[in-house]
Amino acid sequence: MHRASIFDIIQIINQRLPLPSLTGWQTEISLFGERGELMSTTIEFDLKDILTKLDQKLDRIEQKFEQKFDVLTKDVSEIKTEVKVLQEKIGNIEKRLDGQAFWLRAVGGGIVVAALVAVLKMLGFIDRV
């Protein structure tokens, strides 16, 4: 067991964690006696236990992050394969529509020409053969 002041604990935490400075705690934490005098405070703790607990927590956070990252990576790869499949299907549909458009134009044009010839024959512009 080690004996350390609150200031020592805060310095150790500041060194261990990349957080904003925690030195403001030392001024906020004060214990006063019955007459208002500042009492000296020491805390007994085992630094090894505290650091071990911090490491364990950081390891758990890292594991959770890795699990979520793996899931996201898997989802992204699945989405990419689905996009490729959809692009192929769209390409096939475009080819079919291009072929149908050609035939529709040809047939539509033939119907328009036949209708014009029929109207002209009915009006007498074209002699009956």
C-alpha positions as CSV (number, residue, x, y, z in Angstrom):
1,M,0.0,0.0,0.0
2,H,1.1,3.5,-0.8
3,R,0.2,6.8,0.8
4,A,-0.4,9.7,-1.5
5,S,-2.1,13.0,-1.5
6,I,-5.0,13.9,-3.7
7,F,-2.6,16.0,-5.8
8,D,-0.5,12.9,-6.4
9,I,-3.5,10.9,-7.5
10,I,-4.6,13.6,-9.9
11,Q,-1.1,13.9,-11.4
12,I,-1.1,10.1,-12.0
13,I,-4.5,10.2,-13.6
14,N,-3.4,13.1,-15.8
15,Q,-0.4,11.1,-17.0
16,R,-2.4,8.0,-17.7
17,L,-5.4,9.4,-19.5
18,P,-5.4,11.8,-22.4
19,L,-8.0,14.0,-20.8
20,P,-8.0,17.8,-20.2
21,S,-6.0,18.7,-17.1
22,L,-7.6,17.5,-13.9
23,T,-5.4,19.7,-11.7
24,G,-8.4,21.9,-11.0
25,W,-9.7,19.2,-8.7
26,Q,-7.0,19.9,-6.1
27,T,-8.3,23.4,-5.4
28,E,-11.9,22.3,-5.3
29,I,-11.4,19.4,-2.9
30,S,-10.7,20.6,0.5
31,L,-11.7,19.4,3.9
32,F,-12.1,21.8,6.8
33,G,-12.0,21.1,10.5
34,E,-14.5,22.2,13.1
35,R,-12.9,25.7,13.4
36,G,-12.5,26.2,9.6
37,E,-8.8,25.2,9.5
38,L,-7.7,23.3,6.4
39,M,-6.9,19.7,7.3
40,S,-4.2,17.7,5.6
41,T,-5.7,14.7,3.8
42,T,-4.0,11.6,2.6
43,I,-5.6,8.7,0.8
44,E,-4.3,5.2,1.1
45,F,-4.5,3.2,-2.2
46,D,-2.7,0.7,-4.3
47,L,-1.6,2.4,-7.5
48,K,-1.2,-1.0,-9.2
49,D,-4.9,-1.8,-8.6
50,I,-6.1,1.5,-9.9
51,L,-4.0,1.3,-13.0
52,T,-5.1,-2.3,-13.6
53,K,-8.7,-1.3,-13.4
54,L,-8.1,1.6,-15.8
55,D,-6.4,-0.8,-18.2
56,Q,-9.3,-3.2,-18.0
57,K,-11.8,-0.5,-18.7
58,L,-9.8,0.7,-21.7
59,D,-9.4,-2.9,-23.0
60,R,-13.2,-3.4,-22.8
61,I,-13.8,-0.1,-24.6
62,E,-11.3,-1.2,-27.3
63,Q,-13.0,-4.6,-27.7
64,K,-16.4,-3.0,-28.1
65,F,-15.0,-0.6,-30.6
66,E,-13.4,-3.4,-32.6
67,Q,-16.6,-5.4,-32.6
68,K,-18.7,-2.5,-33.9
69,F,-16.0,-1.7,-36.5
70,D,-16.1,-5.3,-37.7
71,V,-19.8,-5.2,-38.0
72,L,-19.7,-1.9,-40.0
73,T,-17.0,-3.3,-42.3
74,K,-19.1,-6.4,-43.0
75,D,-22.1,-4.2,-43.7
76,V,-20.2,-2.0,-46.1
77,S,-18.8,-4.9,-48.0
78,E,-22.4,-6.4,-48.3
79,I,-23.7,-3.1,-49.6
80,K,-20.9,-2.8,-52.2
81,T,-21.7,-6.3,-53.5
82,E,-25.4,-5.4,-53.7
83,V,-24.6,-2.2,-55.6
84,K,-22.6,-4.2,-58.1
85,V,-25.5,-6.6,-58.6
86,L,-28.0,-3.8,-59.1
87,Q,-25.7,-2.1,-61.6
88,E,-25.6,-5.2,-63.7
89,K,-29.4,-5.6,-63.6
90,I,-29.8,-1.9,-64.6
91,G,-27.4,-2.5,-67.5
92,N,-29.4,-5.4,-68.7
93,I,-32.7,-3.5,-68.4
94,E,-31.2,-0.6,-70.4
95,K,-30.2,-3.0,-73.2
96,R,-33.7,-4.4,-73.4
97,L,-35.3,-1.0,-73.4
98,D,-33.0,0.2,-76.2
99,G,-34.0,-2.8,-78.3
100,Q,-37.7,-2.2,-77.6
101,A,-37.4,1.5,-78.3
102,F,-36.0,0.6,-81.8
103,W,-38.9,-1.7,-82.6
104,L,-41.5,0.7,-81.2
105,R,-40.1,3.5,-83.4
106,A,-40.2,1.3,-86.5
107,V,-43.7,0.0,-85.8
108,G,-45.0,3.4,-84.8
109,G,-43.5,5.0,-87.9
110,G,-45.1,2.3,-90.1
111,I,-48.5,2.9,-88.5
112,V,-48.2,6.6,-89.0
113,V,-47.3,6.1,-92.7
114,A,-50.2,3.7,-93.2
115,A,-52.6,6.1,-91.5
116,L,-51.5,9.0,-93.7
117,V,-51.8,6.8,-96.9
118,A,-55.3,5.8,-95.8
119,V,-56.4,9.4,-95.2
120,L,-54.9,10.6,-98.5
121,K,-56.8,7.7,-100.3
122,M,-60.0,8.7,-98.6
123,L,-59.6,12.3,-99.6
124,G,-58.8,11.3,-103.2
125,F,-55.3,12.5,-103.4
126,I,-54.0,9.1,-104.3
127,D,-55.7,7.2,-107.1
128,R,-56.9,3.7,-106.4
129,V,-54.8,1.1,-107.8
